[in-house]
Amino acid sequence: MPTLDSLNSRFAVDNHITFVQQGDLAIAVLQSSKGRVRVALQGAQVLDWLPNGETVPAIWVSDAAVYQSGKGVRGGVPVCWPWFGAGDAGKPAHGFVRTKLWSVAASGVSDAGVWLRLTTSDDEATHALWNHAFNLSLTVTLGEKLTIVLTTDNTSKNEFSITEALHTYFAIGDVDQVRVTGLDGVHYLDKVLDMTRHQQLGDVAIVGEVDRIYVNTTSDVAIVDAVLKRRIEIRKSRSTATVVWNPGSEKEKGFADMKAGDYRSMLCVESGTAGGDVVTIPAGAVHALTVEYTVKRD
């Protein structure tokens, strides 16, 4: 693992990017007049995002989260890859890159904003779980909006298939007073109801535990927050599924890295490919999942 001194020497940008330590983890802090974002090198995990003018972050991380090597941080934007959901026996849920140490490839400031690119690739440990050669990069750009691009480069001699998601935790005022727009009429698989298929009617309201994979949808969606009086708009490309998840009060009790009542102040709206759809990438080809997040005041 590179030292903070070496990271700051090579990739820091005056007044915009610096590297700090929290617990076991090295964290990049991106900041500008547009806000602040923190990104852990482990898992290339965006931890939180505070847009300029907001007092409550738009991307949420639990106060009870732990910052330990080999353990995902509860909240932020975990990267689910090369599979979404439970793995086969003995394999980690949501893939293996979310607890892998990524490398800083580049950083800078452009017309789009302050940006950071992290990369990881196959090795002996990944081959034991998924025997393919790949390069994976995640680029975070902090500007008027927050943009995250997850790029898969198939460097093997054969095609491979993946499922994936940016498992984004959003901060909300109160779970009872938010709704998700943009999914009216879309079919979903309800994991709370044994993966049965249903159709959404109107906006999505959060009642109890909610765990749904909305399938065959490329629609923009928004979290409309009556308490915080804001909308978080989510625009994606190269994604056919949107996942909406909140553990509710009972399931929350099973998470040691969530405080009692945390479920009321967070909502996951995830962009990716899941629910039976897959992305097949030919040898030598590249696939890029892009998601843009914008906060607007109501």
Backbone torsions as a table, in degrees:
resi	resn	phi	psi	omega
1	MET	NA	128.7	179.0
2	PRO	-65.8	151.8	178.6
3	THR	-78.4	161.0	176.2
4	LEU	-60.9	-38.0	179.8
5	ASP	-60.8	-43.0	-178.7
6	SER	-69.9	-38.3	177.5
7	LEU	-63.1	-45.5	-179.1
8	ASN	-68.5	-33.8	178.6
9	SER	-65.9	-39.5	-174.1
10	ARG	-90.5	-35.5	-166.9
11	PHE	-125.2	-6.3	177.5
12	ALA	-67.4	149.5	175.6
13	VAL	-128.1	123.3	-175.3
14	ASP	-49.8	128.1	176.8
15	ASN	68.7	4.0	-175.9
16	HIS	-131.4	-40.5	-177.9
17	ILE	-136.2	130.6	173.8
18	THR	-144.0	160.1	-178.5
19	PHE	-117.3	132.3	-177.5
20	VAL	-132.6	173.4	179.4
21	GLN	-114.6	138.2	169.6
22	GLN	-137.1	117.3	-173.3
23	GLY	59.3	-129.7	178.4
24	ASP	-84.0	-8.2	-164.8
25	LEU	-102.8	139.1	169.0
26	ALA	-84.1	135.0	-174.2
27	ILE	-131.1	132.6	173.6
28	ALA	-91.2	132.3	176.8
29	VAL	-110.6	116.3	177.5
30	LEU	-103.7	131.7	-179.8
31	GLN	-148.7	151.3	177.8
32	SER	-162.9	-172.8	176.1
33	SER	-65.6	-11.6	-179.5
34	LYS	-90.6	-10.4	178.6
35	GLY	140.7	-157.8	-177.8
36	ARG	-142.8	140.6	175.5
37	VAL	-133.3	140.0	172.6
38	ARG	-114.5	137.5	-177.6
39	VAL	-132.4	123.3	176.2
40	ALA	-82.4	139.1	176.8
41	LEU	-69.3	-32.5	173.4
42	GLN	-68.4	120.6	178.3
43	GLY	76.7	0.3	-173.2
44	ALA	48.2	44.0	-171.1
45	GLN	-94.9	112.2	167.5
46	VAL	-59.8	129.5	-176.6
47	LEU	-96.0	-42.5	178.1
48	ASP	-161.2	164.2	-179.8
49	TRP	-144.4	120.2	176.9
50	LEU	-114.7	100.7	177.8
51	PRO	-67.2	152.5	177.5
52	ASN	-57.9	135.3	178.5
53	GLY	90.6	-10.1	179.4
54	GLU	-97.2	142.7	174.8
55	THR	-96.9	-21.1	176.7
56	VAL	-110.5	128.6	178.5
57	PRO	-55.3	152.9	174.9
58	ALA	-84.4	-33.2	174.8
59	ILE	-107.6	131.8	-167.2
60	TRP	-102.3	141.3	167.8
61	VAL	-133.0	139.2	-175.7
62	SER	-68.1	141.4	173.6
63	ASP	-66.6	-18.1	179.2
64	ALA	-95.7	4.8	-179.8
65	ALA	-61.2	149.5	176.4
66	VAL	-110.8	145.1	-176.7
67	TYR	-114.9	75.0	-174.6
68	GLN	-120.3	146.0	175.3
69	SER	-60.7	133.6	176.1
70	GLY	82.8	2.6	179.7
71	LYS	-128.0	131.0	179.0
72	GLY	-66.6	149.2	177.2
73	VAL	-87.6	131.2	-178.4
74	ARG	-73.2	108.0	179.3
75	GLY	121.1	-166.0	179.7
76	GLY	68.8	-139.4	-178.8
77	VAL	-132.2	80.0	174.1
78	PRO	-61.8	143.7	178.2
79	VAL	-96.9	114.7	177.6
80	CYS	-95.0	116.0	-174.7
81	TRP	-171.5	141.4	0.6
82	PRO	-90.8	13.7	170.4
83	TRP	-139.3	151.2	176.9
84	PHE	-106.5	135.4	178.6
85	GLY	92.4	-164.4	-177.1
86	ALA	-64.9	137.0	175.1
87	GLY	-85.8	173.7	173.2
88	ASP	-61.9	169.8	-177.4
89	ALA	-51.8	128.8	178.0
90	GLY	82.6	-0.1	-179.6
91	LYS	-109.5	145.7	-174.3
92	PRO	-69.5	145.0	175.0
93	ALA	-62.7	142.5	176.7
94	HIS	64.3	24.6	174.0
95	GLY	85.6	-169.2	-170.9
96	PHE	-118.8	-2.4	-176.0
97	VAL	-87.1	-14.3	-174.9
98	ARG	-74.0	-15.4	174.5
99	THR	-117.6	11.0	179.5
100	LYS	-88.6	143.8	176.5
101	LEU	-78.7	121.2	177.9
102	TRP	-94.1	163.9	178.2
103	SER	-106.4	147.8	172.8
104	VAL	-80.4	124.1	-179.0
105	ALA	-98.5	-38.3	-175.9
106	ALA	-166.9	162.0	176.8
107	SER	-155.7	161.6	178.5
108	GLY	172.2	-172.4	177.0
109	VAL	-129.7	130.0	179.9
110	SER	-131.9	-176.7	176.7
111	ASP	-60.9	-29.2	-179.4
112	ALA	-77.0	-23.2	179.8
113	GLY	141.4	-165.7	177.3
114	VAL	-84.1	132.5	-173.5
115	TRP	-136.5	155.0	-179.6
116	LEU	-142.4	135.8	176.9
117	ARG	-121.2	127.5	176.7
118	LEU	-114.7	149.1	-178.0
119	THR	-137.3	156.5	170.6
120	THR	-152.2	162.5	-178.5
121	SER	-148.0	175.1	-176.8
122	ASP	-68.1	153.3	175.6
123	ASP	-153.6	-173.4	-176.2
124	GLU	-59.9	-39.7	-178.9
125	ALA	-67.1	-40.4	-179.7
126	THR	-71.5	-34.5	178.8
127	HIS	-62.0	-31.3	179.1
128	ALA	-67.6	-23.7	-179.1
129	LEU	-101.9	-30.3	-172.5
130	TRP	-159.8	104.0	-165.2
131	ASN	-87.6	69.3	177.8
132	HIS	-139.1	152.8	175.4
133	ALA	-94.0	135.7	-177.1
134	PHE	-155.6	158.6	162.1
135	ASN	-121.9	134.1	-178.7
136	LEU	-126.2	134.8	176.5
137	SER	-132.2	150.9	175.2
138	LEU	-130.3	123.0	179.6
139	THR	-113.9	125.6	179.6
140	VAL	-111.7	127.4	178.5
141	THR	-125.3	122.0	178.7
142	LEU	-101.1	109.2	177.2
143	GLY	-140.3	-141.4	174.6
144	GLU	-59.1	-29.3	173.3
145	LYS	-127.3	168.0	173.4
146	LEU	-101.1	125.1	-179.3
147	THR	-118.6	132.7	176.5
148	ILE	-125.6	128.4	179.4
149	VAL	-122.9	119.9	176.2
150	LEU	-105.9	114.0	-172.8
151	THR	-113.9	123.6	177.9
152	THR	-105.1	122.8	178.0
153	ASP	-112.6	113.8	179.4
154	ASN	-81.0	103.1	-179.0
155	THR	-97.8	9.4	179.3
156	SER	-87.2	178.4	-179.0
157	LYS	-90.8	-4.4	-178.4
158	ASN	-131.6	157.6	174.6
159	GLU	-66.0	154.9	170.6
160	PHE	-140.7	162.5	-178.7
161	SER	-119.3	143.2	-179.9
162	ILE	-134.3	158.5	157.3
163	THR	-119.1	157.5	-171.1
164	GLU	-161.6	164.1	173.6
165	ALA	-166.5	149.5	163.5
166	LEU	-96.6	106.9	-166.8
167	HIS	-87.2	65.9	-165.9
168	THR	-79.0	127.7	174.5
169	TYR	-95.8	119.9	178.7
170	PHE	-103.2	145.1	174.9
171	ALA	-83.8	132.8	-179.4
172	ILE	-131.8	163.7	-179.0
173	GLY	-75.6	-46.2	178.4
174	ASP	-161.6	129.6	-173.6
175	VAL	-60.5	-27.4	-179.8
176	ASP	-76.1	-11.7	-173.5
177	GLN	-124.7	31.5	171.5
178	VAL	-121.9	158.0	171.6
179	ARG	-142.6	153.3	178.1
180	VAL	-109.4	122.8	180.0
181	THR	-101.9	161.5	174.7
182	GLY	101.2	0.5	-177.3
183	LEU	-117.6	9.9	179.2
184	ASP	-58.4	128.1	178.6
185	GLY	87.2	-7.9	-177.8
186	VAL	-81.9	141.0	175.6
187	HIS	-81.5	148.6	179.1
188	TYR	-141.5	154.0	172.9
189	LEU	-97.6	122.7	-175.3
190	ASP	-97.4	106.1	-177.9
191	LYS	-69.9	-24.3	176.5
192	VAL	-70.4	-28.5	-178.4
193	LEU	-110.4	46.9	172.7
194	ASP	59.1	36.6	175.5
195	MET	61.9	27.9	174.3
196	THR	-73.2	155.9	-173.9
197	ARG	-97.9	135.9	-179.1
198	HIS	-140.2	171.1	176.5
199	GLN	-120.3	132.5	179.1
200	GLN	-73.2	134.8	175.5
201	LEU	-119.9	112.8	-177.8
202	GLY	78.0	-159.9	179.3
203	ASP	-73.7	159.0	177.1
204	VAL	-87.3	122.7	172.6
205	ALA	-107.8	151.3	-176.2
206	ILE	-102.5	110.2	179.8
207	VAL	-127.3	111.0	-177.1
208	GLY	68.6	-155.7	177.2
209	GLU	-70.7	131.3	177.5
210	VAL	-127.6	126.6	179.0
211	ASP	-149.2	93.9	-171.8
212	ARG	-130.3	138.6	172.1
213	ILE	-106.0	107.3	176.0
214	TYR	-82.3	122.6	-168.9
215	VAL	-107.8	158.8	177.0
216	ASN	53.1	45.7	179.3
217	THR	-134.3	130.3	173.5
218	THR	-113.7	12.5	-172.4
219	SER	-67.8	148.2	166.2
220	ASP	-69.3	145.2	176.5
221	VAL	-130.8	167.4	178.4
222	ALA	-145.4	144.6	170.7
223	ILE	-97.1	115.1	-179.7
224	VAL	-99.7	117.4	-169.8
225	ASP	-113.9	106.8	-176.9
226	ALA	-70.7	-31.6	-177.1
227	VAL	-75.5	-48.9	-179.4
228	LEU	-83.8	-5.1	176.8
229	LYS	55.2	49.7	178.3
230	ARG	-148.5	162.9	174.4
231	ARG	-119.2	133.7	170.6
232	ILE	-106.8	111.6	-177.3
233	GLU	-94.5	137.8	-174.7
234	ILE	-125.7	115.5	178.9
235	ARG	-118.9	131.5	-174.2
236	LYS	-131.7	160.3	171.5
237	SER	-141.7	152.5	-175.5
238	ARG	61.7	38.2	180.0
239	SER	-139.5	133.1	-179.1
240	THR	-116.3	5.8	179.9
241	ALA	-137.3	145.5	171.5
242	THR	-126.3	126.5	-178.9
243	VAL	-106.6	133.6	175.4
244	VAL	-117.5	123.7	-175.0
245	TRP	-141.2	132.3	167.7
246	ASN	-145.0	130.4	-173.0
247	PRO	-72.9	-19.3	-174.6
248	GLY	72.5	174.8	-172.4
249	SER	-69.0	-36.4	-175.9
250	GLU	-76.2	-49.3	-178.8
251	LYS	-66.2	-31.1	177.9
252	GLU	-55.0	-33.8	-177.2
253	LYS	-61.8	-20.4	-180.0
254	GLY	-84.2	-2.6	-178.9
255	PHE	-106.4	110.4	-179.6
256	ALA	-67.1	-22.7	-177.5
257	ASP	-98.2	23.2	168.7
258	MET	-125.2	137.6	175.4
259	LYS	-78.8	156.5	176.1
260	ALA	-57.8	126.2	179.1
261	GLY	91.0	-2.7	178.8
262	ASP	-58.2	-32.2	-176.2
263	TYR	-59.5	-22.4	-178.2
264	ARG	-74.6	-21.1	-174.1
265	SER	-111.0	13.6	179.5
266	MET	-141.0	153.0	174.7
267	LEU	-151.3	127.5	176.3
268	CYS	-90.6	127.5	169.1
269	VAL	-127.5	108.5	-167.2
270	GLU	-109.7	141.1	179.9
271	SER	-113.4	131.9	178.6
272	GLY	175.0	-150.3	177.2
273	THR	-130.3	121.5	-175.3
274	ALA	-163.3	-174.0	175.0
275	GLY	68.3	31.2	178.7
276	GLY	104.9	-23.7	175.1
277	ASP	-79.8	148.8	175.8
278	VAL	-134.9	160.8	172.4
279	VAL	-108.4	120.4	176.6
280	THR	-103.6	125.5	-174.7
281	ILE	-117.1	115.9	179.1
282	PRO	-63.6	158.9	176.1
283	ALA	-55.7	131.0	178.7
284	GLY	82.8	-2.4	-177.5
285	ALA	-96.9	168.0	-176.3
286	VAL	-128.9	141.2	175.1
287	HIS	-127.8	134.0	-179.1
288	ALA	-126.3	118.3	172.4
289	LEU	-91.1	122.0	-178.5
290	THR	-120.5	133.3	175.8
291	VAL	-132.7	134.3	177.8
292	GLU	-116.9	134.2	-179.9
293	TYR	-119.5	131.4	179.7
294	THR	-132.9	135.6	177.1
295	VAL	-105.1	128.8	178.0
296	LYS	-126.6	139.8	177.9
297	ARG	-82.2	136.4	175.8
298	ASP	-87.0	NA	NA
